[in-house]
Amino acid sequence: MAGGLRTRHGKRRRRLMGEINVTPFVDVTLVLLIIFMVAAPLLTVGVPVDLPKTEAKSLPNDQEPISITVLNDGRIFLQKSETQFDNLLPQIQAIAGNSFERRIFIRADGEAAYGKVMQVMARVNAAGYRNLGLVTDPITK
């Protein structure tokens, strides 16, 4: 009986192959990896704002920071949703909880009123959050 099993009627039956062909799986995985590598930087975009240019270096980022955006017309955004100045602290506390060490980034339009930006910073700082950072765009040479 070399070469396969014989049935009752004398025909040969092929043995089932006990191996899994992983090549298509690897191909699909590599394509998805490339797609996610290209798309990941595009997912970090928040509220569009014209940031001022500075020579400051970026800070290391361990955990996703809370983002507050102040537009030039005075509107305030927490993460990606618009909020009122009076509602800012309760919403930050809902996100951060009692983690006063949570990093908070303040993004302000270059044309935004300095006083409005300082009001936002002072309110957040007075609530006990000390890890504040101002976000700028690097100067390209």
C-alpha positions as CSV (number, residue, x, y, z in Angstrom):
1,M,0.0,0.0,0.0
2,A,2.7,2.5,-0.8
3,G,1.5,5.9,-1.9
4,G,-1.8,6.1,-0.2
5,L,-4.8,4.4,1.3
6,R,-7.1,2.2,-0.8
7,T,-10.8,2.2,-0.4
8,R,-13.1,-0.8,-0.7
9,H,-13.4,-0.2,-4.4
10,G,-9.7,-0.2,-5.0
11,K,-9.4,3.6,-5.6
12,R,-6.6,5.5,-4.0
13,R,-7.5,8.2,-1.6
14,R,-5.2,11.1,-0.9
15,R,-4.0,11.6,2.7
16,L,-5.0,14.9,4.3
17,M,-2.1,17.3,4.8
18,G,-1.6,18.0,8.4
19,E,0.2,21.3,7.9
20,I,-1.2,24.9,7.9
21,N,0.0,27.2,5.2
22,V,0.9,30.4,7.1
23,T,2.2,32.4,4.1
24,P,-1.1,34.2,3.4
25,F,-1.5,35.0,7.1
26,V,2.0,36.5,7.2
27,D,1.3,38.5,4.0
28,V,-1.9,40.0,5.4
29,T,-0.3,40.7,8.8
30,L,2.6,42.6,7.1
31,V,0.2,44.6,5.0
32,L,-1.9,45.6,8.1
33,L,1.3,46.5,9.9
34,I,2.3,48.9,7.1
35,I,-1.1,50.4,7.0
36,F,-1.1,51.1,10.8
37,M,2.4,52.5,10.7
38,V,1.3,55.0,8.1
39,A,-2.0,55.8,9.7
40,A,-0.8,56.1,13.4
41,P,0.7,59.6,13.1
42,L,-2.5,60.9,11.5
43,L,-4.6,59.8,14.5
44,T,-2.9,62.3,16.9
45,V,-4.4,65.3,15.3
46,G,-6.7,67.3,17.5
47,V,-8.4,70.6,17.1
48,P,-6.6,72.6,14.4
49,V,-4.6,75.4,15.9
50,D,-1.8,77.7,14.6
51,L,0.9,77.0,17.2
52,P,3.7,79.5,17.7
53,K,7.2,78.4,16.6
54,T,10.0,78.0,19.2
55,E,13.3,76.2,19.5
56,A,12.2,74.2,22.5
57,K,12.7,70.4,22.5
58,S,9.8,68.0,22.9
59,L,9.3,66.3,26.3
60,P,9.3,62.5,26.8
61,N,5.8,61.1,26.7
62,D,5.0,58.1,29.0
63,Q,1.2,58.4,29.0
64,E,-1.2,60.2,26.7
65,P,-1.5,63.7,28.1
66,I,-4.7,65.6,28.6
67,S,-4.9,68.3,25.9
68,I,-6.5,71.8,26.4
69,T,-6.7,74.0,23.3
70,V,-7.4,77.7,23.3
71,L,-8.4,79.2,19.9
72,N,-7.8,82.8,18.8
73,D,-11.5,83.5,19.2
74,G,-11.5,82.4,22.9
75,R,-13.1,79.0,22.5
76,I,-11.7,76.3,24.7
77,F,-11.5,72.6,23.8
78,L,-10.7,69.7,26.2
79,Q,-9.3,66.9,24.1
80,K,-11.5,67.3,21.0
81,S,-14.7,68.6,22.4
82,E,-15.5,72.2,23.1
83,T,-16.2,73.2,26.7
84,Q,-16.9,76.3,28.7
85,F,-14.3,77.9,31.0
86,D,-16.5,77.1,34.1
87,N,-16.8,73.4,33.1
88,L,-13.1,72.9,32.4
89,L,-12.1,71.6,35.9
90,P,-14.9,69.1,36.4
91,Q,-14.2,67.6,33.0
92,I,-10.4,67.4,33.7
93,Q,-11.2,65.8,37.0
94,A,-13.4,63.3,35.3
95,I,-10.6,62.3,32.9
96,A,-7.6,62.4,35.3
97,G,-9.4,61.5,38.5
98,N,-7.1,62.1,41.5
99,S,-3.9,61.8,39.4
100,F,-2.6,65.3,39.9
101,E,0.7,64.2,38.3
102,R,-1.1,63.6,35.0
103,R,0.5,65.6,32.2
104,I,-1.7,68.4,30.8
105,F,-0.7,70.1,27.5
106,I,-2.1,73.5,26.8
107,R,-2.2,74.3,23.0
108,A,-2.9,77.9,22.3
109,D,-3.3,79.6,18.9
110,G,-0.4,82.1,18.2
111,E,-3.1,84.8,17.9
112,A,-5.0,83.9,21.1
113,A,-5.3,86.5,23.8
114,Y,-2.5,86.0,26.3
115,G,-4.9,86.7,29.2
116,K,-7.2,83.9,28.2
117,V,-4.4,81.4,28.0
118,M,-3.2,82.5,31.4
119,Q,-6.7,82.2,32.9
120,V,-6.8,78.6,31.7
121,M,-3.4,77.8,33.1
122,A,-4.1,79.5,36.4
123,R,-7.4,77.6,36.8
124,V,-5.8,74.2,36.1
125,N,-2.8,75.0,38.4
126,A,-5.0,76.2,41.2
127,A,-6.9,72.9,41.1
128,G,-3.6,71.1,42.0
129,Y,-2.4,69.9,38.6
130,R,1.3,70.9,38.4
131,N,2.5,69.0,35.4
132,L,1.5,71.6,32.8
133,G,3.2,72.1,29.4
134,L,2.7,74.6,26.6
135,V,2.8,73.1,23.2
136,T,4.6,74.8,20.3
137,D,5.8,73.9,16.8
138,P,9.5,73.6,16.3
139,I,11.2,76.1,14.0
140,T,12.2,74.4,10.8
141,K,15.5,75.6,9.3
